[in-house]
Amino acid sequence: MVLIYEKESYEILGACFEVYKQMGPGFLEAVYQESLEIEFRLRNIPFLAQ
């Protein structure tokens, strides 16, 4: 399988794993969403909030 946006996908997944590693399980989706927005800002990953 070839990823069209391999670098971007790697960066996004890295941010997701970092948030989960820091937060752990058991939170509501909204908590993870806000945390991921913060992580995206720290990594300069552009995004649009839900």
C-alpha positions as CSV (number, residue, x, y, z in Angstrom):
1,M,0.0,0.0,0.0
2,V,1.3,3.4,-0.9
3,L,0.3,6.4,1.2
4,I,-0.1,9.7,-0.8
5,Y,0.6,11.8,2.3
6,E,3.1,9.6,4.1
7,K,4.9,12.3,6.1
8,E,1.7,14.0,7.1
9,S,0.1,10.7,8.1
10,Y,3.2,9.9,10.2
11,E,3.1,13.3,12.0
12,I,-0.7,13.0,12.7
13,L,-0.4,9.5,14.1
14,G,2.5,10.5,16.2
15,A,0.4,13.3,17.7
16,C,-2.4,10.9,18.4
17,F,-0.2,8.3,20.1
18,E,1.5,11.0,22.2
19,V,-1.9,12.3,23.4
20,Y,-3.0,8.8,24.3
21,K,0.3,8.0,26.0
22,Q,0.0,11.1,28.2
23,M,-3.8,10.9,28.9
24,G,-4.4,7.1,29.0
25,P,-7.8,5.5,28.6
26,G,-11.1,6.5,30.1
27,F,-11.8,10.0,29.0
28,L,-14.6,11.3,26.9
29,E,-14.0,12.0,23.3
30,A,-14.2,15.8,23.9
31,V,-11.2,15.6,26.2
32,Y,-9.1,13.7,23.6
33,Q,-10.2,16.2,21.0
34,E,-9.1,19.2,22.9
35,S,-5.8,17.5,23.9
36,L,-5.2,16.6,20.3
37,E,-5.8,20.2,19.2
38,I,-3.2,21.3,21.7
39,E,-0.7,18.7,20.4
40,F,-1.3,19.7,16.8
41,R,-0.6,23.3,17.7
42,L,2.6,22.3,19.5
43,R,3.7,20.3,16.4
44,N,2.5,23.0,13.9
45,I,0.1,20.7,12.3
46,P,-2.7,22.6,10.6
47,F,-6.3,21.5,11.5
48,L,-9.9,22.7,11.6
49,A,-11.7,22.1,14.9
50,Q,-14.8,20.0,14.8
